[in-house]
Amino acid sequence: HATAVRGIHRAGRYLKMSAAAFVVAPSGRDAQRTSARRAWRTLNFAPSVAGSPRCLNVVRSSRPERRAVIRACSAQAETEPSSAPAPFSAAGMGVKEFFERSVGAWKSQRSSHNLAWAQFEAVNSDIVIEALELSHSDVAQICAQYDTSVDAALLAVRMSWEGYSDWDEDEVLAGSTVLVVVEDERNAGRLLRSEGYAETIPAVGSWRMQSDGTFVLDTFYDRAAAEERIWFATPDLRMRVSMIKTSAGSGVLTASFSSEIRKRTESAK
């Protein structure tokens, strides 16, 4: 549409120049006719505006009809809604949509800095997130462990992972945990876990959704505290920033960044 409109306006400028030249400079008629023909040639080969073939055949019409068609096509192109999809934005995303979008298989690349030992670690992992019914026995067990009614749970997922670290490529880093989301207030609540992030023990964290769609999770353990921020850059790309702090939260022990790309099945491709 935009290409056609530019061609139409360019043609209109050539017509105005041609008309003025015919009045003030009769001797330049041949040159101006050539310019006008070039303008109509450009218009004739322009894409159809809003699917109207009249925009491509105006060269065969009289001058008043040509002007009317140009105005109609320009107005139609400006008012016609664009068929291009709107760009993705995570702004305003709620926690339910966040976890629904997270369900699936992901390929994760994590870069981790151990600040205390001044060491760097790279980890490649395969992550699978699947939705669980609230009636699942694992969900009931976790809720009972934290004295929380299953009716208070908003949703539940199981997250499994398997990866390798460049520290020891022979060691397989694998595990699984069940996450139960409880929304205590709008865009905030608790996350019950069968296994924590910083320590492999049951843990409960406090989560909140920011206005830009970032899921923020704070979890306190006996010997450490963890802060995670996860957000969608696109529907198939998640970003994760994590920090492991001292139990008092006064110092950062480890900082990491992960990019997680959704794995497509052959049928989805």
N, C-alpha and C positions, 0 to 999 in steps of 0.2 A: 504493500500500500504506500509506504513512504517513498519508494522509488518512483512509483507512478505519479504521485503528487508532485515530486520534484520535476519530473518531466513535463507535467501539465503547466506548472508555474513558469518553467523555463520557456515553454512554447508561448505562454501568454505574454512574457516580456518581449520575445521576438516580434510578436504581432503588434504590440504597441510601438516598438521601435520602427517597424515597417510602415505603419500608418503615419507616424510623424514624418518619416523620410519622404513619403509620397507627397506630403503637403509642402514642406519647407525645402526639399531638395529633389525635385523631379528627376534630375540627371542621375541620381543614385538608385533608380528604381530596380535595375537589374541586380545590383548587389543586395538590396534589401529583400527582393524576392527570393534570392538564394538563401539568405538567412532564415526567412520564413519557412522555406521548404525544408531546411535542416531541422527547424524546430518541430514541424509536423512529422518529420521522419522519426525524430526522437520520441515524440508522443505516440506514433503509430506502433513502435516496437516496445513501448513500456508495458509492464504487466497490467492485467486488468484490475481496475480499482473496484473493490467490493463485488467482483464477479460481473461487472457491467461491460458487455462488449461495445456499448456505445462510446466508451472512452477510447477505444482503439480505432473507431471508424469516423472520428470527427473530421478527418481530412477530406471526406467525401461530402461534407455538409456545407451549407452556406455560412457566411461569417456570423450572422446573429445566432444561428443554431449552434455553431461551434462554441461561441461564448457561453450560451446557456448550458451546454453539456459540460464545459470546463467547470463552471460554477457548481453544477449539480454533483459532478464527480468529486470535486474538492471537498464539498460539504459532507458527502457520503463517507469519504475516507476519514474525515476528522471525527465523525460520530460513530463509525463502525467499531464495535469493541474488538480489541486485539485477541487473536486466537492463540498467542503465545502464553504458556503457563506462567503464573506468577512465581517469582523467585522464592525459594524456601526461606522461612524465618521461624526460629524456635521461640520467638518472643510470645509471652503469654501461655506457654505450654504448661499444662498441669501435670501433677505427678502420675495420674492414671495414663495419660497419653504418653508420658515419658517412658513408662515401663512397657506399654503396649508396643511402642516403637523399638524398644530394646530387645524384644523377643526375637530370637533367631540365632544364627551362627556367625561368629565374628573372628577375624584375624587381627591379633593385637601385637603391636610393637611398642615395648616400653623401654625408656631410657631412665635409669635410676642413678642418683648421686648419693653416696654415703658420705655425708659431710664430716662425720666424726673420724672416719678412717681415710678420707680423701680418696675414695675409690669410685669407679664408674662400673655400672653393670648394664648389659643389654639383654632383654628377655623377649623371646618370640613365643606367643601363645595362641592356642585355639580356644575360643570361649563359646559356650553354648548356653543360651538363656531360654528357658521354657516356662510357660505359664502353668500354674497349679490351681486346681479348684480349691476353694476355701474349705471344702469338705474333706480334703486330703488328710490322711492321718498325720503326716509330718507337720502340717500347718497347725493342727489341734495340739500336737505335742509341744511345739514352740510357744504357742499362745499360753498353754498351761504352765510352762516353765517360767514365764514372765507375768503370771497372774493377770492375763489379758483375755477377755472374752473373744471367741472367734467372730462373733457378730460385730466387734469393733474393727476387725481387719477390713481393709479396702481391697487388697489384692495380695497375691503371693506368687513368687517365681522361684525356680531352681536354677542356680548358676553353677556350671561345671567348667573346669579349665584344665589344660595340659600344655606345658611349655618347656622350653630349654633356656638355660642361662649360659652366657659366654664364660662365666666363672668355672662352670663344670658342665661340659656338653654331654657327659654321660649320665648326669642326674636328670631325672624327669620330675618337673614341678607339676603336680596334679592335685586336684581337690574338688570338692563340691560343697555348696552351702545352700540352704533354703532361706529366702528373704520374705518376711511378712511385713507389709506396709500398713501402718496405722496412722490415720489422719486425725489428729487431735483438734486441729483448727484449720482454717482455710490455708492451704499451701504450706502446712507445717505439721510435723508429727514425729512418730518414732519408727525406726526400722529394726525389727527383731531378726536376729541372725543365728543360725545354728553354729556358724563358725565365723570368727572375726577376720579383719584384714591384717591387723598388726600382730595379733596373737591367735593361735588356733584353738580358741575357746568360744563358747556361746557369748554373744555380745548384743547390746542394744545401743543404737545410736539415735541422735536427733537430726532430722532432716528438714530442709526447707526448700521451696522452689522460688528462685528469684524471677523478677519480671522478664528477664531476657531468656528464660527457659533453662537456666543452669540449676542442676540438682546438687545441693550442698549437703554433705553428711559429716557430722562430727561424732566421733566415738571415743569414749574414754575407757581405758583398760587399767589393770593394776600397775603396770610398769610403763605404759606409754599412752599416747593419745594420737588419733588419726583424723586428718581432715581431707576430704575428697570433694572434688568439683568435677561434675560430668555434664557435658552438653553435646547437642547435635549440631555439627557444622552443616551437614546435609542429611537427608533421610538415611543415607547409608554410610555415614562417617560420624563416629563419636570421638570426642576428645575427653581425656581424663587427666587431671592434675591431682597428685596426692602428696601429702606431707605427713611424716611420722615425727611426732614431737615427744618431748619428755612428758612424764605423767602430769607435771604441773603446767605444761603448755608453754614453758618459758624458753625452750630451745628447740631447734629443728635438727633431727638426727638424719633423716633421709628425705629427699625430694625427688619426685619422679614425674615424667610426662608420658602418656600413652596415647597412641592413635589407634582406633579400632575400626576396621573396614568390614562391612557386612559381606559374608560369603554367599554367593549366589549358587543355587543348584542348577544343573544342566537344563531342567525344564523352565526355570525362571529366566535363564539367559535367552 
